[in-house]
Amino acid sequence: MKLRAALSVGLTMILAVGLMQFATPPQKAEAAAVANQFNPGMIISDALFYDGGAMTANAVQNFLNSQVRGCAAGYTCLKDYRQDTASRPAVAGRCAAYAGAANESSAEIIAKVGAACGISQKALIVLLQKEQGLVTATSPTSGKYQIATGFACPDTAACDAQYFGFFNQVYSAASQFKRYSTLPSAFNHVAGRVNNIRLHPNAACGSTPVLIQNAATAGLYNYTPYQPNASAMANLYGTGDACASYGNRNFWRYYTDWFGSTTVSSLLRTPESDAVYLVVGTKKHQVPTFDLYNAFAPLGAASYVSQAYLDTLTTSHPATRIIRTSDTSIYFIDSAIKVPFPSCEMVVDYGGSCNSDGYVDVTDAQAAAFYTGPYATSVFGTTAGTRYLLDNGTKHEILNDSSQAAAGIPFGMIVLTETAIAHLPFASPVINDSSYVHNRDTGGATFVAGGIQYPVQAPDVAAYGVPPRYAGALRAGSLGIVPIHSYFSGVVTVPGSGSVQVLSASGRFTITNPAMIAAVSPIAVSAGFVGLYTDQGTLADGAYVKSPTDSSVYVLSAASLRPIAGWDSLVSLANTPNPTILTVPANMIAALPKGPPVLGPGTMYRTFADTSIYLIDGLGNRVPIGSFDHTDAAGFTKWTYASQENLNGYPIAPAALTFGVVCNGTKYVSAGGSLHALTATTEALYPFAFTPLAATTCARTVVGTPAIDFIRTSNGSIYQLVAGERRGVTAAGLAALNAGRGWLQVTDRFAADIPLGPPAG
């Protein structure tokens, strides 16, 4: 057999005459190829060269039509060429069976051979142009069709006639290129190593070393064993010096001008599917997420190939961010950086392993696309500000420095992107006890103590003064690991302290009566957390509180929270136009039992349906009013309407109001709109039933001069009080008895309630 391609060494496929005949390809007005982009070690990517589904017969025909407007008379251009083809059986490792047919067009032959042998129709078109100029020829001779691809035409001998014919040439060339890839070590030029490649058939022109990076490039050199020299590349569309060769230059140049770049990314996909694969040699690893696709960005954007080509690749396990290079070093990739692992244990921490399915083997060229970074660390910081401890393929988010120190985790970390470890599941976060935590994803707040989180309701965030007291922020995925217990009530205790405190934006208040918050269980917190709030004293019975979301004001009592009916009632109860109101969390107000509404103490109320009038006495009673004389005398002059339901919240006192009252342990008589204190001596002079009043009611009164033993009525009558009686005093006797001490001006009703005795002496 004369065919030198069957030999294991010295294969030379180019015609010596072809070397010069097609040195100057036809010019285009604007060339797509740029000489400095030619890479002798990567003339064309395997994904492009071995893509047997690159073009259909119609696509090939349309392309051929576009290259020739019309043929010279008497000639058949490639676009119009037809012949009968013979069937070819399948050849293992090279071509599938070819079904021959009568009168097949050149486009059908090119498309069918490419599909059967797994060689790109684009590459075959370029081969036909590079060898015989058939694609653009307008007057091709029959001889050009006989040796259309230059197959079996060695430099030193005549072409082998058994391979003559257009179909024979196209099929034989495609089959031979597949042979190069399936038996790479049988030929001179081998991918993955440095090869000395000649510059010209004349050995005197010399050779230069080239690292051939892939099988397709090795195949082109085995088919045409020369590389262009500097002069050939300097005149990309012309000729160089005597040592210039053009075959592989022209292949690259034609392909680039007609079909675009001859190289593709290591990331491949088809137009019909969104699935992207990382291709390494003959293996494909599906890239499962867009984040991972971006991580492989240094390899270039995904290139399109046919499904037929993808199907020729072996499907391996899905790609991950963990890669291994030819020297067995294992790296983690992110942001165009490859971070080396110091140990297999850390590979496991990052979600991989040192087993073959725990990483993706990549070529040196693929690895070189990434910058080498510092060694990976177990603490992983992100550009988003988060920090994690990576452990056994999980991520424990670290709240802050103090949390990290308390957990004994060493400082020092590598910083990459958040998406780099998005695939790792969250594990329990590292949180200092008693910490407010900001949720990075929802913006919400939660409190963590004792391994439990207590969400802070949105309206309560400001009420507790949370923002300036945040210990740090965590992702929702981290917080989702921490058990949740209802909500944060703001009621806390430091174990062993013996006190319970309520928190607010202004500080902390000590609860003096735990019964007031019996419905709310205090949360055990650290002393350090309590120290974040300034001490505001005690929160005792009678304190006024409201929630941040409602204007309703409540008064705190031992039994319940009691809503205050209105501003007037609040002012009356507080006895000041500017009462102090503490804003407490809405949840706390919701949790505490509610008592009846508070009506203004010292104010009189009646219903629309009943004329009975009552004096509201503090928070506990309503005192019946028999006469306005009694209320006017004490200075209680205002009355209004209330619902029966509200009045029912106040039990009726056992006795009606009189002219005698008790405030804060002191007995008074009421007259002229004020109270007048009695002493142990004067008390016996006034034979009244004394009505005890609450301190808040008494606060609404005016205290006048102390009562004495003389009273004066509206008609000017003056009486001296003696042993529970009133005794009339004449004008002449007043000076002697009274000695200028004055008297207490009272109403006639007041005087009438004191028995009348004999005249004074």
Buried (B, 14 or more C-beta within 10 A) or exposed (E): EEBBBEEEEEBBBBBEEBBEEBBEBBEEEEEBBEBEEBBBBBBBBBBBBBBBBBBBBEBBBEBBEEBBEEBEEEEBBBBBBBBEBEEBEEBEEBBBEBEEEEEBBBBBBBBBBBBBBBBBBBBBBBBBBBBBBBBBBEEBEEEBBBBBBBBBBBBEEEBBEEBBBBBBBBBBBBBBBBBBBEEBEBBBBBBBEEBEBBBBBEEEBEBEEBBBBBBBBBBBBBBBBBBBBEBBBEBBBBEBEEBBBBBBBBBBBBBBBBBEBBBBBBBBBBEEEEBBBBBBBEBBBBBBBEBBBEBBBBBBEBBEBBEBBBEBBEEBEBBBBBBBBEEEEBBBBBBEBBBBBEEBEBBBBBBBBBEEEBBBBBBEBBBEBBEEBEEBBBBBBBEEEBBBBBBEBBBBBBBBEBBBEBBEBEEEBBBBBBBBBEBBEBBEBBBBBBBBBBBBEEEBBBBBBBEBBBBBBEBBBBBBBBEEBBBBBBBEBBBEBBEEBEBBBBBBBBEEEEBBBBBBBEBBBBBBBEEBBEBBBBBBBBEEBBEBBEEBEEBBBBBBBBBBBEEBBBBBBEBBBBBBBBEBBBBBBBBEEEBEBBBBBBBBBBBBEEBBBBBBBBBBBBBEEEEEBBBBBBBBBBBBBEBBBBBBBBBBEBBBEBBEEBBEBBEBBEEBBBBBBBBEEEBBBBBBBBBBBBEEEBBEBBBBEBBBBBEBBBBBBEBBEBBBBBBBBEEEEBBBBBEEBBBBBEEEBBEEBBEEEEBBEBBEBBBEBBEEBEEBE
